[in-house]
Amino acid sequence: MTQKKIRIKLKTYDHTLLQSSCNSIITAANQTNTKCIGPIPIPTKRKVYCLLRSPHVDKDSREHFEIRIYSKIIDMYQPSTKTIDALMKLNIPAGVDIEIKL
């Protein structure tokens, strides 16, 4: 049973976790002789939050905090059942969100 394409989208707040998970996915795909394209970086999304420093006075004094969301895409063409099994057995860190589309 072979699928045409598998698209894996990874999202995280820490870019080092993202890089290590991409490397582990690509090595698992290369061991099963699957053609793998990626990781393709997607532009980083920034969320900026503005908060007042003082609860009652000094409206002009504010602090800005930001969260950056890093994401990458990996495409696999003509994966075999061994490839899917190898991907299921991978240990991905807890801070990485994975979306898989067949």
C-alpha positions as CSV (number, residue, x, y, z in Angstrom):
1,M,0.0,0.0,0.0
2,T,1.7,3.2,-1.2
3,Q,0.4,6.7,-0.9
4,K,1.2,9.4,-3.5
5,K,2.5,12.0,-1.0
6,I,2.8,12.6,2.7
7,R,3.1,16.2,3.9
8,I,4.4,16.8,7.4
9,K,4.0,20.2,9.0
10,L,5.9,21.0,12.2
11,K,5.3,24.0,14.5
12,T,7.1,24.9,17.7
13,Y,8.2,27.9,19.8
14,D,11.8,26.6,20.0
15,H,13.8,26.5,16.8
16,T,16.4,24.0,18.1
17,L,13.6,21.4,18.8
18,L,12.3,22.0,15.3
19,Q,15.7,21.4,13.7
20,S,16.3,18.2,15.7
21,S,12.8,16.8,14.9
22,C,13.3,17.5,11.2
23,N,16.6,15.7,11.2
24,S,15.1,12.7,12.9
25,I,12.2,12.5,10.4
26,I,14.6,12.9,7.4
27,T,16.9,10.2,8.6
28,A,14.0,7.8,9.2
29,A,12.8,8.5,5.6
30,N,16.3,8.0,4.1
31,Q,16.7,4.6,5.9
32,T,13.6,3.3,4.0
33,N,14.7,4.8,0.6
34,T,11.8,7.3,0.4
35,K,12.3,10.5,-1.6
36,C,12.1,13.4,0.8
37,I,11.9,17.1,0.0
38,G,12.6,19.5,2.8
39,P,12.6,20.8,5.4
40,I,11.1,23.9,3.7
41,P,11.0,26.8,6.2
42,I,7.8,28.8,6.5
43,P,8.2,32.5,7.6
44,T,8.2,32.9,11.3
45,K,5.0,34.3,12.9
46,R,5.3,36.8,15.7
47,K,2.7,37.6,18.2
48,V,3.3,40.7,20.2
49,Y,1.5,41.4,23.5
50,C,1.5,44.9,25.0
51,L,1.0,45.2,28.8
52,L,0.8,48.2,31.2
53,R,3.7,48.2,33.7
54,S,1.7,49.8,36.4
55,P,-1.9,48.8,37.1
56,H,-3.2,52.3,38.0
57,V,-1.0,55.1,36.7
58,D,1.7,55.7,34.1
59,K,-0.4,54.7,31.0
60,D,2.6,55.7,28.8
61,S,4.9,53.1,30.4
62,R,4.3,49.7,28.7
63,E,6.1,46.4,28.2
64,H,6.1,44.4,25.0
65,F,6.4,40.6,25.0
66,E,6.5,38.5,21.9
67,I,6.1,34.8,21.0
68,R,7.7,33.5,17.8
69,I,6.2,30.4,16.1
70,Y,8.7,28.6,13.9
71,S,7.3,26.1,11.3
72,K,8.7,23.8,8.5
73,I,7.2,21.5,5.9
74,I,8.6,18.1,4.8
75,D,7.2,16.3,1.8
76,M,7.6,12.6,1.2
77,Y,6.9,11.1,-2.2
78,Q,6.0,7.4,-2.7
79,P,6.4,6.3,0.9
80,S,6.2,2.6,1.7
81,T,4.6,0.9,4.7
82,K,8.1,0.7,6.3
83,T,8.4,4.5,6.0
84,I,5.1,4.9,7.8
85,D,6.0,2.5,10.5
86,A,9.4,4.2,11.0
87,L,7.6,7.6,11.4
88,M,5.2,6.2,13.9
89,K,8.1,4.9,16.1
90,L,9.9,8.2,16.2
91,N,10.3,10.0,19.5
92,I,9.5,13.7,18.8
93,P,10.0,16.2,21.7
94,A,6.9,17.4,23.6
95,G,7.0,21.0,22.4
96,V,6.6,20.2,18.7
97,D,3.2,20.2,17.0
98,I,2.9,17.8,14.0
99,E,0.2,17.8,11.3
100,I,0.3,14.9,8.8
101,K,-1.7,15.0,5.5
102,L,-1.8,12.0,3.2
